[in-house]
């Protein structure tokens, strides 16, 4: 695993890459997808670049809706990419 101090950064970087890939596949601009998900474009950009320090459940769900992906499918993809050694309890450190 990445170590507790890097867990949040690792999580956000992986999540950012996933949503960027889905946005590009759906051929949506960052402006459009952020508007459709009711998230500020600057916030979407921070999340996509992995520069956001935290993410709450409602934002996660809004992102999934903006990408037209069920939240559980997006979560499953995230968990698969994070790997079996990743622990959400490490995010609290």
Buried (B, 14 or more C-beta within 10 A) or exposed (E): EBEEEEBBEBBBBBBBBBBBEBBEEEEBEBEBBBBBBEBEBEBBBBBBEBEBEEBEEEBBBBBBBBBEBEBEEBBEBBEEEBEEEBEEEBBEE
